[in-house]
């Protein structure tokens, strides 16, 4: 019996075949608006708080608040994508975010109200992302789905960068309030694109008797924990906590090699740039080959960081961090395999739990690296993250390989 995510049953696809599917094109354009809108809301409100208070600390706290809802919303709200039609849920989330962001633009609103509204906006991102992840395999199957996931991942990173740049530009040109109105328009546009170009699909038959919230959450958690393949795929994803920790050390690391603000930006861009190139290269491999490469690439995502122990100069470090990002492209194969190995009826909840685990691991990694850098040199902390990451990645890769060799069912 072949598992749903068994790459051996896939025929290689091309990006042309993926974009030939009209529904995916509409879904992709909607993603552009939604992700860019998320980033624009963060930037605009952080600037608005700073303008009103003059406090860099309050501005930073406001920005940090935007990440908390992802941790809460993943487990608690992702299951909505398994209980309600997914296209409809995405549209409702976009409409909700449109109204909430527009309310944030009202002049004179107290800061605490703005913060509450921002948290609500970010909470709606979790069911939206879970519904999108669960819907995509119904639009594109087999290797087309894997390539579509690659397009989505690259688009998310590019849209985030565009959102940051656009956010700063719009705020500077029109003010934070007007920038928030533009942000609200991006969510409204996303809803219209989904309404116009994506078909509504019924939920799987097993969902006819809808489970309660707690039953859905516990069933999803039990599925991910008891299925060894899913468990090790989540473990592989959480290796990101080691190689992402370098982002929190970019500023002190740049200072230690004599670089300024420009060096910080270059270091921060190295890993994401490597990931985008790596995903494009990985999708050129055969489907089965991608899964075979997943373990070695996971180890490779951390191994280059060990080279920082010799405290190389800026450009050698950039090369090492970019190589780390190049190998981190394994996350594409891991994410696609995870979604394909989860039954359709539980994809939303399971994806939300896995996404939360990934975010938590990244947050812990950045915090731990920052605390360690107060006692040891940044280069030594980066190298240590590489060592521990290699050990965890090797263990997760071995566990995944062993689990997939077992008979299905």
Helices and strands as residue ranges (DSSP letters): G 7-9, H 15-19, H 22-53, H 56-77, H 80-83, H 86-104, H 111-139, H 142-174, H 176-197, G 205-207, H 213-226, H 228-238, H 240-243, G 244-249, H 250-256, H 261-282, H 287-303, G 304-310, H 314-327, H 330-341, G 344-346, H 347-373, H 378-404
